[in-house]
Amino acid sequence: MSQRPALLLILLALPAGVVFLAFFLLPMARLVLIGASGEDGAAAYLSVLTTPRHLESMIATVLLSLAVTLAAVAVSTVAGVFLVRHRFPGRSTLVSLLTFPLAFPGVVIGFLVILLAGRQGLVGEVTKALTGDKMVFAYSMAGLFVGYLYFSIPRVILTVMAAAEKLDPSLEEAARSLGAPPWRVVADVILPALKPGLIASGAICFATSMGAFGTAFTLATNIDVLPMTIYTEFTLSANIAGAASLSVVLGLVTWAALALARNLSGSTVAAAG
Amino acid sequence: MMHNTLPEASEPMTAEKTAITLTDCGKTFADGTRALQPIDLAIAGGETVVLLGPSGCGKTTLLRIVAGLETPDAGGRVLFNGEDVTVRPIERREVGMVFQSYALFPNMSVRQNVAYGLKVRRVPREELTRRVDDALEMMQIAELAERRIGQLSGGQRQRVALARAIAVRPRILLLDEPLTALDALLRDRLRVEIDSLLRGLGITAVYVTHDQAEAMALGDRVVVMSAGQIEQIGPPRDIYHAPATDFVADFIGTVNRVPAAALAGWGDEVDGAVLFRPEDAEIVSGEGAHLRGRVASSLFLGDRTRLVLESDGLLPVVVDTRRRETIRIGEEIGIRLKPGHLIPLPSAGREGQTC
């Protein structure tokens, strides 16, 4: 009697198990092995520390992702709480526009950054008219930052709005009745309530920025983020072991960041990206 | 901002009591709905006033105007002891608030919640600890001090909210349906405690409720409201025994309305209607009954039995009796009114209410 449901469960779980094994575990294991298959063997995994170019690339990627995450969380928290608290004409259109970047591939976002701050870009035209100097920052870390921020904001803002909807207004009123000025209400009531959502969406932002490739590839030339380094090692230098080891390290660093966030928030953070 | 002379631990909060004066306070919301008609209300220092009415009558809006969470429409003024505080935000009004939803900070312990107002006011550590302990002691929750809010029952949460509100020694205590979310037994117990707390502190308090029993038990005066207007202001006994309007008569307790002409042997005044409470009629057998009717339902309530009588051409009449013998449904009985216990007819229109 009790064996049949167990058998049924195993049968039902089989497809998921096969997919997990064939498309997740096996390639992963193979990647780890390839990473150690080069001339340096397993030491290739240390290349991120020993090869200056790889180390710089790793540091730049982590710093960029951190900056993007912090900026996205800051901007989205203010905007998200505002959008929840205020009703005005065009509000729902604005909210749906804000989620627009979710649909774009990295290439399109790179293209948008070029339209904004490239050699023929809007920022260039305006600054040229104002100061005589054309400002161009699309093809640098600054351009990448703008692009990543653009596609990170919707991810955070939707989470913030969902959390802000659930805020009990009487909590803020209670704090104010006890003498708390507005900034203390934000620090003591609003931010603690939003914290789990901010950590979760911030972690997703960070992971996405660590692994994003399309935007960097479009802006190209002298941007040295880790996914670009992996691409260069793989295609131009044909250093397959190097590319594999860097990929594994990139995955581990991102995974560690998500695990840290999960510990901080005490709840589950989806490892996306 | 605070009164800096420190009373003894046992002494109530502020020596000086705060009177509240509202003049011409109305409230129209942005979408044009009129929550409150312009009203005047004066509350003496140390008085407990209960705002009573059905939902949507404007009682909570009135409380929020006193608190500083809403501003009255142009022309309305809020005075504390004669000082105009109309544009002063709530954080500088020194009022304590207690909410129906408790509104405790979930990220803080019980002690941190109660200490919050004192921390914001930068009260020195030693004094803060002492005052938090006093407030916890007063609400009999000293043993819960280190608990998280999530670990508390509803009754305990409202005790914490009360302790938090009184720890800062506010000038006025504002309570917005504080017992509504609790079950009946707890509600009765906490109501008694709130009553002795308010008496003990001697603080000016405004208490909003839709529960007439709460209003009767707690209020020095009760303000009955409906549709954004004040129907009657008075001590609970006056409200109950001499309602000023039909609304008050119907909203507070149960009232029977019988045409005088339908009462046998009622005497000379046969015009109009006679109003009486269920407890002010007695069951009589045989002669002397003012009214006879069939028992349509009989509800045993422990200390009394509530009967509903039907007689031809009249609305059902509700009568309470303390008799022990059972009265069967369908039985025909007679009742006699106590002439001294009738409710004077409320005037059809509203009286000009100033208080």
Interface residues (C-beta under 8 A of the other chain):
Chain A: D168 S170 L171 E173 A174 A175 R176 S177 L178 G179 A180 P181 R184 D188 V189 P192 A193
Chain B: M1 A67 L69 P89 I90 E91 R92 E94 V95 G96 M97 F99 S101 A103 L104 F105 P106 N107 Y116 G117 V120 R121 A161 R164 A165 V168 L174
